[in-house]
Amino acid sequence: MVDSLFSQVYHWIMKPEPSMISVPIREITIRLGAHDEVARWQELMARHHYLGFPGFLGERLYQIVEWNGQWVALLGWTAAAYRCRARDAWIGWTPEQRRRRLRFVANNARFLILPTRMSPI
């Protein structure tokens, strides 16, 4: 079972499908979504993300990844949770440091690569 899975992953990495086209990074743009694009962002996220999109609470940012003017991916950021034991332990900050610095932390709430039929690739 593991050997079969390893073989499939190795094949995928070493021999990518013809539809997997390499694009120079300078042709890709990541930008904040404009106010009039948020509804489209939310609709695409709700339709294509495996968790759906019930909406964000609190502070949030919507980002759009474009290639040749076409939307190819979406990112959503929200304010960080006030307390997250694993994060706080990993960072190693005290409660006072967390209080002062939490505003510099963001939570990647959603990431979606749009289906190929939605992109020019």
Residue pairs with C-beta under 8 A, 6 or more apart in sequence:
19 116
19 121
21 121
23 67
23 121
27 67
27 68
28 65
28 66
28 67
28 72
29 65
29 66
29 67
30 63
30 64
30 65
30 66
30 75
31 63
31 64
31 66
32 61
32 62
32 63
32 64
33 41
33 62
33 63
33 64
37 62
37 64
38 62
41 62
41 64
41 74
41 76
42 53
42 55
44 71
44 74
44 112
44 114
44 118
45 52
45 53
45 74
45 76
45 110
45 112
46 52
46 53
48 112
48 114
48 115
48 118
49 110
49 112
51 110
53 110
56 76
56 78
56 109
57 78
58 78
58 79
59 78
59 79
60 76
60 77
60 78
60 79
60 109
61 76
61 77
61 106
62 74
62 75
62 76
63 74
63 75
63 76
63 77
64 71
64 73
64 74
64 75
65 71
65 72
65 73
65 74
65 75
66 72
67 119
67 120
67 121
68 120
70 118
70 119
70 120
71 114
71 118
71 119
72 113
72 114
72 118
72 119
72 121
73 111
73 112
73 113
73 114
74 110
74 111
74 112
74 114
75 108
75 110
75 111
75 112
76 108
76 109
76 110
76 111
77 106
77 107
77 108
77 109
78 106
78 107
78 109
79 106
79 107
80 87
80 102
80 105
80 106
80 107
81 87
81 107
82 102
83 98
87 105
88 98
93 101
